[in-house]
Amino acid sequence: MAIDLRGKRVAILVADGFEQAELLEPRKALDDAGATTMVISSAGDKVKGWNLGKWGNQIPVDVPLDESKPEDYHALLLREG
């Protein structure tokens, strides 16, 4: 049974040094289920991932942490660095 998350907004709170697969794979699953996902961080315009023991890709930050509002989201996905 597929989960339908259309119309749901999910905040993804992340810091530099996150494990890249632990952000990208859950985000893809949420997006595929119809959710709108937003990367939120205090790191600036981009956060840098860690991939297989070395620095990976930079991911754009959609919303700076100080501009985010909890009431704008239905769920929160935490990714720590």
Buried (B, 14 or more C-beta within 10 A) or exposed (E): EEEEBEEBEBBBBBBBBBBBEBBBEBBEEBEEBEBBBBBBBBBEEBBBBBBEEEEBEEBEBBBEBEEBEEEEBEEEBEBEB
